Amino acid sequence: MTTPSLQGRAVGGSVSDVAPYINWLYFFHAWGFPARFAGIAQIHGCDSCRALWLARFPVEDRAKAAEAMQLHKEAMRMLSLLDSKGLQTHFRFGLFSCNSDGDDIVVECPNGRTTGRQRLAFLRQQTAPYLCLSDFIRPQNPEGTTDQIGVFAACADEAIEHMYEDEDDYRHLLCQTLADRLAEAAVERAHQLIRRDYWGYAPDEQLTIADLHAERFQGIRPAVGYPALPDQSLNFDLDRLIDFSSIDIRLTEHGAMLPHASVSGLMVAHPQAHYFAIGHIGEDQLSDYARRKGRTPEEMRPYLAANV
């Protein structure tokens, strides 16, 4: 792609804009429901359709299905309330020219909080197929041909996760779980806009919400803290690129994001890019990674405790 660098663009959305993109499977998982009960979110809200859905389950599962049905109804009511209060989701992103250099990605930063070049260090799998995120970015080359990478951060209004906290434990938990889903839904919606319009590498993409949840689009958007990007300290690097504070995301001294209903990560367009887990790394890779981060192995060890 030859799209010029686009930095610090905000693509927010109201609750009503974003709610259709919610992946209800993860909402119900947070409440301890097996995946089969998440199907209620696909059912028309009339009494007859809901009764037919309930009747599909074996008798022994119907009580649990009825609980899921009630939870979904209350969640939809809460989403309407949040929307009526004018609460929002917030999404910020940047598109940057870049090249890979071994296990690093060198990002061109012509303006903004960071200028010049910023080097992002990544980990490589220590077992086959030995993947690293940098494998999906064009290497540095004599011709100077660059690639593109996206950086993003999103959150739901912090007020959502604090609603009812001193008066109703159930509704407070409902708001917290909905805030998490709204932040993720904001990413889903914005990533679609970016692929089709801002970055434009998939201008003719026509996918349903179910297709989006099944990740049938080109490219990936690995999130910080997830298996391909387990190092939470990466948030400090991404913050320097797109300024999380512009959408009221704050970082703790350990790189965790506040509000809690926040997510950050990268967008990669390579048609063969796919998700993977870094898994276990040895002391040699920890030392090499720390060196490339400009830190000591002991400074980086807490960030990678689950991998070392």
The 8 nearest C-alpha neighbors of each residue, nearest first, counted from 0:
[[1, 2, 146, 147, 200, 145, 198, 3],
 [0, 2, 3, 146, 147, 145, 96, 4],
 [1, 3, 0, 4, 198, 147, 96, 5],
 [4, 2, 1, 5, 96, 95, 94, 147],
 [3, 5, 95, 94, 96, 6, 2, 93],
 [6, 4, 94, 93, 3, 95, 7, 8],
 [7, 5, 93, 8, 94, 4, 241, 92],
 [6, 8, 241, 93, 92, 91, 9, 5],
 [7, 9, 92, 91, 6, 93, 10, 5],
 [8, 10, 91, 90, 11, 92, 7, 89],
 [11, 9, 90, 91, 189, 8, 89, 12],
 [12, 10, 89, 90, 88, 9, 13, 87],
 [11, 13, 88, 16, 87, 17, 89, 14],
 [12, 14, 87, 16, 15, 88, 17, 86],
 [13, 15, 82, 17, 16, 18, 87, 12],
 [14, 16, 13, 18, 17, 82, 19, 79],
 [17, 15, 13, 14, 12, 18, 19, 20],
 [16, 18, 14, 15, 19, 185, 20, 184],
 [17, 19, 20, 21, 15, 14, 16, 181],
 [20, 18, 21, 17, 16, 15, 208, 184],
 [21, 19, 184, 18, 17, 208, 22, 188],
 [22, 20, 184, 18, 19, 23, 180, 181],
 [21, 23, 24, 25, 20, 212, 26, 180],
 [22, 24, 26, 25, 21, 37, 27, 40],
 [23, 25, 37, 27, 22, 26, 34, 28],
 [26, 24, 28, 23, 27, 22, 29, 180],
 [27, 25, 23, 29, 28, 24, 176, 180],
 [26, 28, 30, 32, 29, 25, 24, 37],
 [27, 29, 25, 31, 32, 30, 26, 24],
 [30, 28, 26, 27, 31, 25, 176, 32],
 [29, 31, 27, 28, 32, 26, 176, 25],
 [30, 32, 28, 29, 27, 33, 26, 34],
 [31, 33, 27, 28, 30, 34, 36, 67],
 [34, 32, 35, 36, 28, 31, 27, 37],
 [33, 35, 36, 37, 24, 32, 28, 27],
 [34, 36, 37, 33, 38, 32, 24, 39],
 [37, 35, 38, 34, 33, 64, 39, 67],
 [38, 36, 24, 39, 34, 35, 23, 40],
 [37, 39, 40, 36, 41, 35, 42, 34],
 [40, 38, 42, 37, 41, 68, 36, 52],
 [39, 41, 38, 42, 37, 23, 71, 43],
 [42, 40, 39, 38, 43, 37, 44, 23],
 [43, 41, 39, 40, 44, 48, 49, 38],
 [44, 42, 45, 48, 41, 49, 40, 39],
 [43, 45, 42, 49, 46, 48, 47, 72],
 [46, 44, 48, 47, 43, 49, 42, 50],
 [45, 47, 49, 48, 50, 44, 43, 51],
 [46, 48, 50, 49, 45, 51, 44, 52],
 [49, 47, 51, 50, 45, 46, 43, 52],
 [48, 50, 52, 46, 51, 47, 53, 45],
 [49, 51, 47, 53, 52, 48, 46, 54],
 [52, 50, 54, 48, 53, 49, 47, 55],
 [53, 51, 49, 50, 54, 55, 48, 39],
 [54, 52, 50, 55, 51, 56, 49, 61],
 [53, 55, 51, 56, 52, 50, 61, 57],
 [56, 54, 53, 52, 51, 57, 61, 50],
 [57, 55, 54, 61, 60, 53, 58, 64],
 [58, 56, 60, 59, 61, 55, 54, 53],
 [57, 59, 61, 60, 56, 62, 54, 55],
 [58, 60, 57, 61, 62, 56, 63, 64],
 [61, 59, 57, 58, 63, 62, 56, 64],
 [62, 60, 64, 63, 58, 59, 56, 65],
 [61, 63, 65, 64, 60, 66, 59, 58],
 [64, 62, 66, 65, 61, 60, 67, 36],
 [65, 63, 61, 67, 66, 62, 36, 68],
 [64, 66, 68, 62, 63, 67, 61, 69],
 [67, 65, 63, 69, 64, 68, 70, 62],
 [68, 66, 64, 70, 65, 69, 71, 36],
 [67, 69, 65, 71, 66, 70, 64, 39],
 [68, 70, 72, 66, 71, 67, 65, 73],
 [71, 69, 67, 73, 72, 68, 74, 66],
 [70, 72, 74, 68, 69, 73, 67, 75],
 [73, 71, 69, 75, 74, 70, 68, 76],
 [74, 72, 76, 70, 75, 71, 77, 69],
 [73, 75, 71, 77, 76, 72, 70, 78],
 [76, 74, 78, 72, 77, 73, 71, 79],
 [77, 75, 73, 79, 74, 78, 80, 72],
 [76, 78, 80, 74, 79, 75, 73, 81],
 [77, 79, 75, 81, 80, 76, 82, 74],
 [80, 78, 82, 76, 77, 81, 83, 75],
 [79, 81, 77, 83, 78, 82, 76, 84],
 [82, 80, 78, 84, 83, 79, 86, 77],
 [81, 83, 79, 14, 85, 84, 80, 86],
 [84, 82, 80, 85, 81, 79, 86, 78],
 [85, 83, 81, 82, 86, 80, 79, 87],
 [84, 86, 82, 83, 87, 81, 13, 14],
 [87, 85, 84, 81, 82, 156, 13, 14],
 [88, 86, 13, 156, 14, 12, 155, 85],
 [87, 89, 155, 12, 11, 154, 156, 13],
 [88, 90, 11, 154, 153, 246, 155, 12],
 [89, 91, 153, 10, 11, 9, 152, 154],
 [92, 90, 9, 152, 8, 151, 10, 7],
 [93, 91, 151, 150, 8, 7, 241, 9],
 [92, 94, 6, 7, 150, 5, 149, 241],
 [95, 93, 149, 5, 4, 148, 6, 150],
 [96, 94, 4, 148, 147, 107, 97, 149],
 [95, 97, 147, 107, 146, 4, 145, 106],
 [96, 98, 106, 146, 105, 147, 145, 107],
 [99, 97, 138, 139, 137, 105, 145, 104],
 [98, 100, 104, 138, 133, 136, 103, 137],
 [101, 99, 103, 104, 138, 102, 139, 98],
 [100, 102, 103, 99, 133, 138, 104, 134],
 [101, 103, 133, 121, 100, 120, 131, 122],
 [104, 102, 120, 100, 119, 101, 99, 121],
 [103, 105, 99, 119, 98, 118, 100, 133],
 [104, 106, 118, 97, 98, 117, 99, 119],
 [107, 105, 97, 117, 116, 96, 118, 104],
 [106, 108, 116, 96, 97, 115, 95, 109],
 [107, 109, 114, 115, 116, 110, 113, 106],
 [110, 108, 114, 115, 107, 111, 113, 116],
 [111, 109, 114, 108, 113, 112, 115, 6],
 [110, 112, 113, 114, 109, 240, 108, 6],
 [111, 113, 239, 240, 114, 110, 242, 241],
 [112, 114, 111, 239, 240, 108, 110, 115],
 [115, 113, 108, 110, 109, 116, 111, 112],
 [114, 116, 108, 109, 107, 113, 117, 110],
 [117, 115, 107, 106, 108, 114, 105, 118],
 [118, 116, 106, 105, 119, 107, 115, 108],
 [117, 119, 105, 104, 106, 120, 103, 116],
 [120, 118, 104, 103, 105, 117, 121, 236],
 [119, 121, 103, 291, 292, 118, 102, 104],
 [122, 120, 102, 103, 119, 123, 132, 131],
 [121, 123, 131, 124, 102, 288, 277, 120],
 [124, 122, 131, 130, 129, 125, 277, 121],
 [123, 125, 129, 277, 130, 126, 131, 278],
 [124, 126, 129, 280, 123, 127, 279, 277],
 [125, 127, 129, 124, 128, 278, 130, 279],
 [128, 126, 129, 125, 124, 130, 123, 277],
 [127, 129, 130, 126, 124, 125, 131, 275],
 [130, 128, 124, 127, 126, 125, 123, 131],
 [129, 131, 124, 123, 128, 132, 134, 127],
 [130, 132, 123, 133, 134, 122, 124, 102],
 [131, 133, 134, 135, 130, 121, 227, 102],
 [132, 134, 135, 131, 136, 99, 102, 104],
 [135, 133, 132, 131, 136, 130, 99, 102],
 [134, 136, 133, 269, 132, 272, 137, 267],
 [135, 137, 133, 99, 134, 98, 138, 146],
 [138, 136, 98, 146, 99, 139, 145, 135],
 [139, 137, 99, 98, 100, 140, 136, 101],
 [138, 140, 98, 99, 100, 137, 143, 141],
 [139, 141, 142, 143, 138, 144, 137, 145],
 [142, 140, 143, 139, 144, 138, 145, 98],
 [143, 141, 140, 144, 139, 145, 138, 137],
 [142, 144, 141, 140, 145, 139, 98, 138],
 [145, 143, 142, 140, 146, 139, 141, 137],
 [146, 144, 97, 98, 96, 143, 137, 147],
 [145, 147, 97, 137, 96, 98, 0, 136],
 [148, 146, 96, 95, 97, 0, 94, 145],
 [149, 147, 95, 267, 94, 266, 96, 97],
 [148, 150, 266, 94, 265, 93, 95, 267],
 [151, 149, 265, 93, 92, 264, 266, 94],
 [152, 150, 92, 263, 264, 91, 265, 93],
 [151, 153, 263, 91, 262, 90, 92, 264],
 [154, 152, 90, 262, 89, 261, 182, 91],
 [155, 153, 261, 182, 89, 260, 88, 262],
 [154, 156, 88, 182, 178, 260, 157, 89],
 [157, 155, 158, 87, 159, 88, 86, 154],
 [156, 158, 159, 258, 160, 155, 161, 260],
 [157, 159, 161, 156, 160, 162, 86, 155],
 [160, 158, 157, 161, 162, 156, 174, 178],
 [159, 161, 175, 174, 158, 162, 157, 178],
 [162, 160, 158, 159, 164, 163, 171, 157],
 [161, 163, 159, 164, 160, 171, 158, 174],
 [164, 162, 171, 166, 167, 165, 170, 161],
 [165, 163, 171, 162, 161, 166, 167, 168],
 [166, 164, 163, 167, 168, 162, 171, 161],
 [165, 167, 163, 164, 168, 171, 170, 162],
 [166, 168, 163, 170, 169, 171, 164, 165],
 [169, 167, 171, 170, 172, 164, 166, 163],
 [168, 170, 172, 171, 167, 173, 163, 174],
 [169, 171, 173, 172, 167, 168, 174, 163],
 [170, 172, 163, 168, 164, 174, 169, 173],
 [173, 171, 175, 169, 174, 170, 168, 176],
 [172, 174, 170, 176, 171, 175, 177, 169],
 [175, 173, 177, 171, 172, 160, 176, 159],
 [176, 174, 160, 172, 178, 177, 173, 171],
 [175, 177, 179, 173, 178, 174, 172, 180],
 [176, 178, 180, 174, 179, 175, 181, 173],
 [177, 179, 181, 175, 176, 180, 260, 155],
 [180, 178, 260, 176, 182, 177, 181, 175],
 [179, 181, 177, 183, 178, 182, 21, 184],
 [182, 180, 184, 178, 183, 179, 177, 185],
 [181, 183, 154, 185, 155, 179, 184, 180],
 [182, 184, 186, 180, 185, 181, 187, 179],
 [185, 183, 181, 21, 187, 20, 186, 182],
 [184, 186, 182, 188, 183, 187, 17, 181],
 [185, 187, 189, 183, 184, 188, 190, 153],
 [188, 186, 184, 190, 185, 189, 183, 191],
 [187, 189, 185, 191, 186, 190, 184, 20],
 [190, 188, 192, 186, 191, 187, 185, 193],
 [191, 189, 193, 187, 192, 188, 186, 194],
 [190, 192, 194, 189, 188, 193, 195, 187],
 [193, 191, 189, 195, 190, 196, 194, 188],
 [192, 194, 197, 190, 198, 196, 191, 195],
 [195, 193, 199, 191, 201, 198, 192, 200],
 [194, 196, 202, 199, 201, 192, 193, 191],
 [195, 197, 199, 193, 192, 198, 194, 202],
 [198, 196, 193, 199, 195, 194, 192, 5],
 [199, 197, 193, 194, 200, 196, 2, 195],
 [198, 200, 195, 196, 194, 202, 201, 197],
 [199, 201, 194, 198, 202, 195, 0, 268],
 [202, 200, 195, 194, 199, 204, 203, 217],
 [203, 201, 195, 199, 204, 200, 196, 194],
 [204, 202, 201, 205, 195, 200, 199, 194],
 [203, 205, 201, 202, 206, 195, 216, 194],
 [204, 206, 203, 207, 202, 201, 210, 195],
 [207, 205, 210, 204, 211, 208, 216, 209],
 [206, 208, 210, 209, 211, 205, 212, 215],
 [207, 209, 211, 210, 212, 20, 206, 19],
 [208, 210, 212, 207, 211, 213, 206, 214],
 [211, 209, 207, 213, 208, 212, 215, 206],
 [212, 210, 214, 208, 213, 209, 215, 207],
 [211, 213, 209, 214, 210, 208, 22, 215],
 [212, 214, 210, 211, 215, 209, 216, 208],
 [215, 213, 211, 212, 216, 210, 217, 219],
 [214, 216, 210, 213, 211, 217, 212, 206],
 [217, 215, 214, 218, 211, 210, 206, 204],
 [218, 216, 270, 268, 215, 219, 269, 201],
 [217, 219, 268, 267, 269, 272, 270, 216],
 [218, 220, 267, 266, 221, 273, 272, 268],
 [219, 221, 266, 265, 267, 222, 264, 218],
 [222, 220, 265, 264, 219, 227, 223, 228],
 [223, 221, 264, 263, 225, 224, 220, 265],
 [224, 222, 264, 228, 225, 263, 231, 229],
 [223, 225, 229, 231, 228, 230, 222, 226],
 [224, 226, 229, 228, 223, 222, 227, 221],
 [227, 225, 276, 229, 228, 277, 275, 224],
 [226, 228, 276, 277, 275, 225, 229, 221],
 [229, 227, 223, 225, 226, 224, 230, 222],
 [228, 230, 224, 225, 226, 227, 231, 223],
 [231, 229, 232, 302, 228, 233, 224, 303],
 [232, 230, 233, 224, 254, 234, 223, 302],
 [231, 233, 234, 254, 230, 235, 253, 302],
 [234, 232, 231, 236, 235, 230, 237, 223],
 [235, 233, 237, 232, 236, 254, 238, 231],
 [234, 236, 238, 233, 237, 232, 254, 239],
 [237, 235, 233, 239, 234, 238, 240, 119],
 [236, 238, 234, 240, 239, 235, 233, 241],
 [237, 239, 242, 235, 243, 240, 236, 241],
 [240, 238, 236, 237, 242, 112, 113, 241],
 [239, 241, 237, 238, 113, 242, 112, 236],
 [240, 242, 7, 238, 239, 93, 243, 237],
 [243, 241, 238, 244, 239, 245, 240, 112],
 [242, 244, 248, 238, 245, 246, 241, 247],
 [245, 243, 247, 248, 246, 242, 249, 238],
 [244, 246, 243, 247, 242, 248, 91, 241],
 [245, 247, 244, 248, 243, 89, 91, 90],
 [248, 246, 244, 245, 249, 243, 258, 257],
 [249, 247, 244, 243, 257, 246, 258, 256],
 [250, 248, 257, 256, 244, 247, 251, 243],
 [251, 249, 256, 254, 255, 257, 252, 248],
 [250, 252, 254, 253, 255, 256, 249, 257],
 [251, 253, 254, 250, 255, 232, 235, 256],
 [254, 252, 251, 255, 232, 250, 231, 302],
 [255, 253, 251, 232, 250, 252, 231, 234],
 [254, 256, 251, 250, 253, 257, 231, 252],
 [257, 255, 250, 249, 258, 259, 261, 248],
 [258, 256, 259, 249, 248, 250, 261, 255],
 [257, 259, 260, 157, 261, 256, 248, 154],
 [258, 260, 257, 261, 256, 179, 157, 160],
 [261, 259, 179, 258, 154, 178, 155, 182],
 [262, 260, 154, 259, 153, 258, 182, 256],
 [261, 263, 153, 152, 154, 222, 182, 260],
 [264, 262, 152, 151, 222, 223, 153, 261],
 [263, 265, 222, 223, 151, 221, 150, 220],
 [264, 266, 150, 220, 149, 221, 151, 222],
 [267, 265, 220, 149, 219, 148, 150, 268],
 [266, 268, 219, 218, 148, 269, 220, 149],
 [267, 269, 218, 270, 217, 266, 219, 272],
 [268, 270, 272, 271, 218, 135, 267, 217],
 [271, 269, 217, 272, 218, 268, 273, 135],
 [272, 270, 269, 273, 218, 135, 217, 268],
 [273, 271, 269, 218, 270, 135, 219, 274],
 [274, 272, 219, 271, 275, 218, 270, 269],
 [273, 275, 227, 219, 272, 276, 221, 226],
 [276, 274, 227, 273, 277, 226, 130, 131],
 [275, 277, 226, 227, 278, 274, 124, 225],
 [278, 276, 124, 227, 226, 123, 279, 275],
 [279, 277, 276, 306, 124, 280, 226, 125],
 [278, 280, 306, 307, 277, 281, 125, 124],
 [281, 279, 307, 306, 125, 284, 278, 282],
 [282, 280, 283, 284, 307, 285, 279, 125],
 [281, 283, 285, 284, 286, 280, 307, 296],
 [284, 282, 286, 281, 285, 287, 280, 288],
 [285, 283, 287, 286, 281, 282, 288, 280],
 [284, 286, 282, 288, 283, 287, 289, 296],
 [287, 285, 289, 296, 283, 284, 288, 282],
 [288, 286, 284, 290, 289, 285, 283, 291],
 [287, 289, 285, 291, 290, 286, 284, 292],
 [290, 288, 294, 292, 286, 296, 295, 291],
 [291, 289, 293, 287, 292, 288, 294, 286],
 [290, 292, 288, 289, 293, 120, 287, 294],
 [293, 291, 289, 290, 294, 288, 120, 119],
 [292, 294, 290, 291, 289, 295, 288, 296],
 [295, 293, 289, 292, 290, 298, 296, 299],
 [294, 296, 298, 297, 289, 299, 290, 293],
 [297, 295, 299, 286, 289, 298, 300, 285],
 [298, 296, 300, 295, 299, 301, 294, 289],
 [299, 297, 295, 296, 300, 294, 301, 289],
 [298, 300, 296, 297, 302, 301, 289, 295],
 [299, 301, 297, 303, 302, 298, 304, 296],
 [302, 300, 304, 303, 299, 298, 297, 305],
 [303, 301, 230, 300, 299, 304, 231, 232],
 [302, 304, 300, 306, 301, 305, 230, 307],
 [303, 305, 301, 306, 307, 300, 302, 299],
 [304, 306, 303, 307, 279, 302, 278, 229],
 [307, 305, 279, 303, 304, 280, 278, 277],
 [306, 280, 304, 279, 305, 281, 303, 282]]
